[in-house]
Amino acid sequence: MAVKIRLQRHGSKKRPFYFIVVADARSPRDGKFIQKLGTYNPLTVPATIQLDRQKSLEWLHKGAQPTDTVRQILSFKGVLYLKHLLRGVKLGLFDEAAAMQKFQEWYSDHEANVQKRTEEHKKQQRANRQRPVVKKATPAETKAPEAPAEEAKAEGSEPA
């Protein structure tokens, strides 16, 4: 039986909300699933992802194949990096304590980057709300409306 880690859509029309689930590859998208691993809300900035890292890692070790979108989510949350580090432990390249230290360093750096991007986005949103777009007038537009009539009199013809 082929097992997939995939998204299960919920939410109303044009307001998607997803559950990250483990399901048989033959079952329908929103049908029966084996286990729920987390949630994904793409409408927030940044996207809200809640994921049980241990359960995800267990299913990856059992051979469950993530879909493309779920692979990106697992990579973003560090599950695939953790699997990579644990593979190194299994091969004897380093011990488990060193692997966990590497993961904690990566995770703290990653969270700092996400926080920085979130702050930049909020700052950009505030700046866009505060500055209304005002078109500056050109010098030709600032002339008085009587100016064309005065120019016509100076030339000696009547204005139309």
VORO-312252 format. One record per atom (N, C-alpha, C, O): residue in three letters; x, y, z. Coordinates in steps of 0.02 Angstrom, whole numbers, plus 50000, padded with zeros to 5 digits. Each point is the difference from the previous one (the first is absolute). Layout:
ALAXYZ/...
//
This chain:
MET500424994150000/MET499585005950000/MET500455006250000/MET500435000750044/ALA499475003849907/ALA500385006249996/ALA499695005250047/ALA499405001349997/VAL501015001650045/VAL499775005050048/VAL500295006849982/VAL500605000549986/LYS498985004650014/LYS500215006749983/LYS499885004750059/LYS499524999150038/ILE500905005849969/ILE499885005650046/ILE499775005649954/ILE500385002349957/ARG499005000050053/ARG499735004949954/ARG499535004850035/ARG499874999450060/LEU499885005449901/LEU499555005150027/LEU499284997849988/LEU499834997149949/GLN499755004350100/GLN499284998649996/GLN499655006750007/GLN500055003350052/ARG499604998949895/ARG499725006749999/ARG499375000550042/ARG499564995749998/HIS500415009850040/HIS499405001950037/HIS499915007549989/HIS500395003149965/GLY499104999850064/GLY499885007149991/GLY499515001249943/GLY499854995449961/SER499905010650036/SER499495001649950/SER500325002049933/SER500614999849992/LYS498975002049962/LYS500235001949933/LYS500465006150005/LYS499835004950032/LYS500744994749936/LYS500515005249998/LYS500305001650069/LYS500335005150007/ARG499564990750042/ARG500285000750067/ARG500304993350022/ARG499734996950046/PRO500815000749922/PRO500244993350015/PRO500324999450068/PRO500305004850026/PHE499644989550003/PHE500324998050062/PHE500144992549992/PHE499574996349979/TYR501035001650038/TYR500194993149987/TYR500204996350064/TYR500295002950046/PHE499554990649955/PHE500274995450050/PHE500574996349965/PHE499934998149942/ILE500615000950093/ILE500554995849974/ILE499874993150028/ILE500034998950060/VAL499854996349895/VAL499794993350021/VAL500434994749966/VAL500325001149949/VAL499684993050082/VAL500294994049970/VAL499414995949975/VAL499544998550037/ALA500474999849898/ALA499434996549971/ALA500254994949948/ALA500555000649974/ASP499024994650013/ASP500134995349946/ASP499985004049934/ASP499585004349992/ALA500884994249963/ALA500055003749937/ALA499374999249958/ALA499865004349958/ARG499764990450052/ARG499414998749959/ARG499385003550027/ARG499505000449964/SER500515002150097/SER499415003350028/SER499935007049971/SER500495003049980/PRO498894999650018/PRO499905006749971/PRO500325005550043/PRO500174998950058/ARG499915006949912/ARG500355005550033/ARG499735001750068/ARG500375000750048/ASP498975000049957/ASP499695001950063/ASP499684994050034/ASP499575000850044/GLY500634993249937/GLY499704994050027/GLY500354997450062/GLY500295003750040/LYS499674989749968/LYS500264996650059/LYS500765000950005/LYS500354999849950/PHE499895001150112/PHE500715000650011/PHE500214995750059/PHE499584997950040/ILE501075000949967/ILE500264995850053/ILE500135004050063/ILE499794998150054/GLN500565007649938/GLN500175004150058/GLN500085007349979/GLN500255001549946/LYS499545003050098/LYS500085007249989/LYS500655002250032/LYS500134998750058/LEU500295004849903/LEU500655002250024/LEU500025007550018/LEU500405002050042/GLY499165001949928/GLY500015007250015/GLY499535003849956/GLY499564997249967/THR500535009450033/THR499585004549960/THR500435004949961/THR500585001250017/TYR499125001649930/TYR500345004849957/TYR499495005249978/TYR499504998249969/ASN500635008250046/ASN499565005449979/ASN500405004749955/ASN500415004050024/PRO499484995749909/PRO500395004149954/PRO499785007349997/PRO500335004149968/LEU499124997750064/LEU499735006849994/LEU500355005050046/LEU499975006049987/THR500374991850064/THR500355004550045/THR500695001649971/THR500264996249959/VAL500045009350064/VAL500675001849978/VAL500445000350061/VAL499885004350042/PRO500624991549966/PRO500144994149959/PRO499494994550013/PRO499625000450049/ALA500364994849908/ALA499524994550006/ALA500074996650068/ALA500554998750023/THR498884999950009/THR500004996750066/THR500054992549990/THR499584996949967/ILE500945000150063/ILE500104992849995/ILE500084997350071/ILE500445002250037/GLN499134993149980/GLN500074996450064/GLN500104992749982/GLN499584997049966/LEU500975000150058/LEU500184993449979/LEU500304996150059/LEU500415002750037/ASP499394991049970/ASP500304995650050/ASP500634997149968/ASP499964995449960/ARG500615007250060/ARG500644998149969/ARG500164992650011/ARG500234996749954/GLN499645000650106/GLN500164993050014/GLN499584995249958/GLN500274995349972/LYS499085006050024/LYS499574995649960/LYS500205000249927/LYS500024994949966/SER500145011150009/SER500215000749930/SER500644996149987/SER500064996649949/LEU500405004050097/LEU500644996549993/LEU499904992450001/LEU500314996449961/GLU499255001250083/GLU499864992850003/GLU499714997549934/GLU500204994749975/TRP499335009149996/TRP499704997849937/TRP500505000349943/TRP499974995849955/LEU500485009050045/LEU500525000249949/LEU500464994050006/LEU500214997149950/HIS499965000950112/HIS500424994250010/HIS499654993649979/HIS500324995249979/LYS499015004750027/LYS499624994149979/LYS499934999549924/LYS499814994849974/GLY500365010649991/GLY499974999849927/GLY499445004049969/GLY499894999449939/ALA499755004750099/ALA499475004149971/ALA500315005349954/ALA500505003050017/GLN499194998049925/GLN500265004749952/GLN499615006650003/GLN499394999949991/PRO500945005750023/PRO499645006450001/PRO499875002649929/PRO500394998849955/THR499065004750036/THR499875003349936/THR500465006049995/THR500355001750048/ASP499665001649895/ASP500465005649989/ASP499895005650050/ASP500485002650029/THR498904999449982/THR499865005450046/THR500174998150072/THR500295004050037/VAL499554990049982/VAL500154997750068/VAL500754999450009/VAL500265001350054/ARG500104996749893/ARG500734999750004/ARG500285006950016/ARG500465000650041/GLN499285004649927/GLN500225006950014/GLN499845002050072/GLN500415003250033/ILE499004994849991/ILE499815001650069/ILE500464996450050/ILE500235003050048/LEU499914990649939/LEU500444996150044/LEU500715002949999/LEU500335000150052/SER499885002149891/SER500665003149995/SER500025006650039/SER500485001450035/PHE499005002649959/PHE499955006450035/PHE500014999150075/PHE500315003950036/LYS499354990949988/LYS499984998850072/LYS500604996050026/LYS500064999050060/GLY500374998749896/GLY500614996750021/GLY499964992550008/GLY500474996950024/VAL498985000149957/VAL499914992850009/VAL500484996249953/VAL500294995050021/LEU499775007349918/LEU500454996549953/LEU500735000850020/LEU500404995449991/TYR499775010450037/TYR500695001050024/TYR500144995550060/TYR500554997250006/LEU498965002150037/LEU500084995550058/LEU500084992849977/LEU500404996250029/LYS499225001849921/LYS500064993249973/LYS500704998949971/LYS500304994750009/HIS499955010449957/HIS500674999849972/HIS500534999250055/HIS500464996049993/LEU499465007850061/LEU500484999550055/LEU499974993250034/LEU500524997250018/LEU498885000249991/LEU499934993450032/LEU500294994449956/LEU500234994950025/ARG499745006149910/ARG500324995249954/ARG500765000150011/ARG500324994849998/GLY499965011250013/GLY500715000550015/GLY500194996650065/GLY500544997050005/VAL499025003350044/VAL500114996550064/VAL500004992549988/VAL500434996450027/LYS499105001349933/LYS499944992849986/LYS500624997449963/LYS500214994350011/LEU500085009949946/LEU500614998149963/LEU500635000750042/LEU500544997949979/GLY499405005250080/GLY500575000850044/GLY500435006149986/GLY500575000250022/LEU499175004649942/LEU500385006049984/LEU500085004650061/LEU500515003350008/PHE498984996850035/PHE500035003850063/PHE499494997150046/PHE499584996049980/ASP500455006050084/ASP499534997250049/ASP499355004050001/ASP499945005449970/GLU499564992050066/GLU499345003050001/GLU500005006950033/GLU499625004449979/ALA500804996650072/ALA500045006550033/ALA500245005449952/ALA499745005550000/ALA500764992949959/ALA500255004849951/ALA499475001549947/ALA499935005749978/ALA499694989150003/ALA499475001049951/ALA499465004750027/ALA499775004549965/MET500044994450098/MET499495004350030/MET500255007150010/MET499615004849993/GLN501034996050022/GLN500285006750006/GLN499995003649933/GLN499825005949996/LYS500374990649950/LYS499975003049933/LYS499295002049983/LYS499885005449972/PHE499654990250044/PHE499315001649984/PHE499765006150040/PHE499665004349972/GLN500514996150092/GLN499795005750042/GLN500305006549974/GLN499675005249999/GLU500964994649979/GLU500315006049971/GLU499645002249937/GLU499845005949991/TRP500024989249965/TRP499645001649939/TRP499315002750015/TRP499785004949970/TYR499874992050077/TYR499325002050016/TYR499975007050029/TYR499565003949983/SER500904997850062/SER500005006850029/SER500155005249947/SER499705005349999/ASP500774993249956/ASP500165004649945/ASP499415000749953/ASP499845005549977/HIS499834988950009/HIS499415000149955/HIS499435004150031/HIS499695004049965/GLU500184995150098/GLU499465003850034/GLU500165007450001/GLU499555004249992/ALA501094997650017/ALA500205007149998/ALA499875002949931/ALA499765005749994/ASN500404990549953/ASN499875002549932/ASN499255000849987/ASN499805005049969/VAL499814990350053/VAL499275000449991/VAL499725006150037/VAL499585003749974/GLN500664997350087/GLN499785005850040/GLN500195006549966/GLN499615004849999/LYS500994995549973/LYS500245006049966/LYS499565001549939/LYS499815005849989/ARG500044989049972/ARG499575001049941/ARG499305002250020/ARG499705004149966/THR500054993250089/THR499335001950024/THR500005007450020/THR499535003649983/GLU500984998550052/GLU500045007150021/GLU500065004649940/GLU499695005349998/GLU500714992749953/GLU500075004149939/GLU499345000649964/GLU499825005349975/HIS499804989250022/HIS499355000149967/HIS499525004650037/HIS499645003949968/LYS500354995750098/LYS499565004450039/LYS500195007349992/LYS499565004349994/LYS501094997150005/LYS500235006849991/LYS499795002649931/LYS499795005849993/GLN500274990049956/GLN499805001849932/GLN499255001449997/GLN499795004849968/GLN499814991050065/GLN499285001050001/GLN499825006650033/GLN499575003749975/ARG500754997850082/ARG499865006350035/ARG500205006049956/ARG499635004949997/ALA500934994649969/ALA500235005549957/ALA499525001049942/ALA499865005749981/ASN499894989049991/ASN499525000649944/ASN499345003150022/ASN499695003649962/ARG500104995050099/ARG499375002850025/ARG500075007450018/ARG499525003849993/GLN501074998450028/GLN500095006850023/GLN500135004949943/GLN499825005950006/ARG500484992049941/ARG500175004549946/ARG499494999649943/ARG500024995449961/PRO499535009550035/PRO499555000049942/PRO500405002449938/PRO500455004250007/VAL499384993349937/VAL500345001949938/VAL499735006749977/VAL499405000549986/VAL501035004550011/VAL499805006749978/VAL500415001749939/VAL500614999750000/LYS499045002149946/LYS500335001849938/LYS500215007350005/LYS499605004450015/LYS501044996949971/LYS500245006950000/LYS499835003349934/LYS500044996949947/ALA499765009550058/ALA499815003749940/ALA500635002449964/ALA500495002050032/THR499504997749902/THR500565002649960/THR499945007549995/THR499465002750012/PRO501075000849971/PRO499965007449994/PRO499485002349949/PRO499705005350010/ALA500204990949936/ALA499505001949950/ALA499294999650029/ALA499575004049982/GLU500334991350064/GLU499334999250030/GLU499865005350053/GLU499425001350016/THR501105001850011/THR499905005050053/THR499865006949973/THR499875004650039/LYS500164996449894/LYS499845006549970/LYS499285001850015/LYS499574995650006/ALA500305010849999/ALA499315002250011/ALA499584998649938/ALA500275000049945/PRO499084998750063/PRO499584998449942/PRO499925005949952/PRO499834998849942/GLU500285007450080/GLU499925005849955/GLU500595000949954/GLU499965003949953/ALA500574992750059/ALA500625001049962/ALA499894998949925/ALA500265004149962/PRO499384990850014/PRO499914999349928/PRO499625005849969/PRO500155002149944/ALA499365000850093/ALA499625005649973/ALA500455006249995/ALA499945003749951/GLU500504997450097/GLU500455005749998/GLU500504999349943/GLU500185004949968/GLU500054989150019/GLU500474998849946/GLU499665001449933/GLU500315002749955/ALA499054995650039/ALA499645001149938/ALA499915007549987/ALA500065002149943/LYS499805001850108/LYS499935007349993/LYS500675003149979/LYS500015004649960/ALA500524992850068/ALA500655002749984/ALA500174998949926/ALA500345004149970/GLU499424990650002/GLU500124998549929/GLU499535004049955/GLU500145000749941/GLY499335002050086/GLY499555004149961/GLY499394996549974/GLY499645002949959/SER500234991250061/SER499404996449978/SER499554998950060/SER500235000050057/GLU499154999049929/GLU499504998650052/GLU500054992750023/GLU500114995649959/PRO499815003150107/PRO499984993050021/PRO499364996749978/PRO499485003249997/ALA500554990549988/ALA499424996449975/ALA499494998650052/ALA499484997049985/
//
